Amino acid sequence: GCFEQTSSTNYPNTLVLQLLDEGGDCVPTVALRARDLLAKGYARLVGFECKRGGFEWFGHDPGHEALTAYGLLQFHDMAQVFDVDTAMVARTRSWLLGRRNERGDFVHEGTDHHGFGNSQLLTNAYCTYALLQSGTNANELSRELTALAARGKASDDPYELALIANALGLAGHADAAALRQRLASLQRADGSLCGNTTSITCSGTRDLAVETTSFAVLAWLQDP
């Protein structure tokens, strides 16, 4: 399969190993199987790196900004349980940072497959969040954070607000607390939240509610 399909089977193996490590559980057969599959998945994923930088579904230039951000998050998590090429991660981060313009946008010139990242507003929030979550210094993203803070005051989309709240929270931005409170006020009777239109992965209905609620929870977890 493509980068997206390979990730759908590879990322869970990363999460399994993280869970085993964090819980102190010793299940040798499960860990051994997960590491074997992770090695195969990682080898396939790095083969989708584009010649001019970034990642695309089949490794064709130009790279795709939102998919590259997704990959950056995946490699960041994977590095906690697997030997990941730090030079590749640095190249990927540098390429994504180089896709910005003066307005805080991550400029997109390629093809969107499966509707992935087809919203400029969501792409801006997601890429900024991914860069911060994977260790980029907030000072390198001051323009993007300023744009997101302004967008956070104008948007009524819980999914976008959850992404922005996460990004601002990771950066220690003063507006993060107010956004977390707004998210809390948008909860439905069962505690969930749902985006107005779609997500970075072009999900809808139940899946959009799961993604929106998950990002909201991640934002709330930043506040003791």
N, C-alpha and C positions, 0 to 999 in steps of 0.2 A: 504493500500500500504506500500511500504518500506520507508526508511528514505528519499530517493530522491523524491519519489512521494508525501510523506507527506509535504516535504519542498515546493514543487511546489504550494501547496494550502495554506500553513501556512505563508510563507515568504511574499506574497502579503498583507496579513492582517496586518503584522508588518509595511509594507511600507505605507499602508493606514492611520494607526494611526500616523505614523511619519509626513505624509503630513498634516493631520488635525492639529496636534500640532504646526508644524512649520508655517503653514499658518494662524493660529489663527481662523480657521473655526470652527463653532459650528454646527455640524450635528449629534445630539444625536442618532438618529436611526442608522446611519451608524457606529458611534463609538461603540455603544452597540453591534451591530451585529459582528463587527470586533473583539471586545474583547472576546465575547462568543466563536467565532471560534478559536481565538488564544489560549484560554485556552485548548480547545480540542486538537488542533494541538500540543501544547507544551507537553501535557501529553503523547501524542503518541511518539513524538520525543525522549524524555528522556528515553523511554522504549527501545530504540535501542542502549543504551550505553553498551559497551562490558564489560564482567567481568574483563578482564585484562586491561581495559582502552581504551579510544577512542570510535569512533562510526563506525558501519558497517551497510550495508543496512538492515539487519535483526537482528542486535545485536550479531552476532556470532564472536567469537575470530578468528583471530586477528583483531583489529581495522584497518580501512583503513585511511592512512595519508591524502590524498587529500579530502576525504569525511569528515573527522574530521575537517580539516581546514575550509571547507565550513560550517559545523555546528557551529564552533567557531565564524565565521563571523555572522551567523544568530542569535545566542544567544546574541552576543554583540549588534546587532541592536535591538533585541527584548527587551533587558534589559532597553532600553530607554523608552519603553511604557508598559512594563509588568514585573511582579515580577519573575525574573529568579533566580534559585538556584546558588548563587555565588560559593558554594563549588564544584558543578558539573562543572562549567566553569573553576575553578582553576585546578581541576583534569584533565580536557580535555586539557588545555594548557600545564600542566606538562607532560602529556603523549606524546603530539606531540613534545615537546622539547626533550623528551627522545628518539625519533626515529631518531636522527641525528647521522651521523658518522663523522670521522675526516676530510672528504673532503667537507663538507658543503651539503651533500645529506641527504634527508629524506628517510631512508631505508624502502623499501616496501616488505612485505613478504606474503601478503594476495592475495585475488582474486579481479580483477577489473570487476565490473559489468557495462554493457553498455558502456565500454570503458572509464569510468570516471577515470581520473588521470593516463592514461596508458603511459604517457611520463615522464621519470625521470626529465628531464630538466624543464618541465613546473611545475611538482610537487614541485621541489625545490623553484622555483620562487613564486608559489602560496601559499605554506605553509609559507614561510617567510613573504610575504605580509599579509596574514591572521593574523599571530601572531602579527605583528606590528600594523595593523589596529585595532586589538582587545585589544591593550594596553600593549603588551610586550615591555619591555625596549630594545632599540637597542643594548645596551652593552651585552645582553644575546645572541645576534645573530651576533656577529662580524665576526665569521668564515663564516657564510652563506652569509653575506653581501659582504665580500671580494670575495667570489666565484661568486656571482651574478654580481658584478662590472666587473670582468674579463669576464664573459659570455656576458655581455652587449656590450663589445667591439668587440666580435667575432660573435655574432648572427646577422642574417639578417631577422629574423622572427618578424614582427611587433607585433604579439600577445605576444610573449615572452618578447620583448623589453618593451611593455607597462606594463606588470607585474613587470619587474625589475625596470622600472622607478618609479612606485608607491612605491615599497619597499624601494628603495634608497631615494626617496623623503621623505617618512615618517621617515626615519632614519637620515635625514639631511646630507646624504652622498654627497661628493663633485662632484661625477659623475652624479648626478641626472639631472642637468641642461642640460648637453650635450645630455643625452638620450631623454629629452623632445624635444630638437631641432631636433634630428634624427627622432623622431616620426612625427614631423611637416613636415619634408621633404619627408616622405613616404605617405602622404595623396594623395588620388586619386582626380580626377577632381571634384567629388561631395563632397569632404571633408572627406570621409570615409577612413578607413584602414582595411585591412583584413589579418589575419594570413596566413602563408604559408601552414600549414598542418591541424592543429586542435587546440582545446582549452582544458582547464582542464576538461570540461564537454563533450568532444568529439563531438563538434558541427562542422558544415561545411557550405559551401556556404553562404547564407544570414545571418544565425545565427552567423557564425564565424565572419562575417564583423561587425555585431551589437556588439558582445562581444569585439572584438578588438578595435573598435571605442570608446566604452564606457570606457574601461580601459585607453585608451589614453586621453580621456577627463578628467577622474579622475586625471591622472598624471599632465595634464596641469593646472587643477584647484589649484594645490599646488603652482603654481607660479603666484604671483600677476600681 
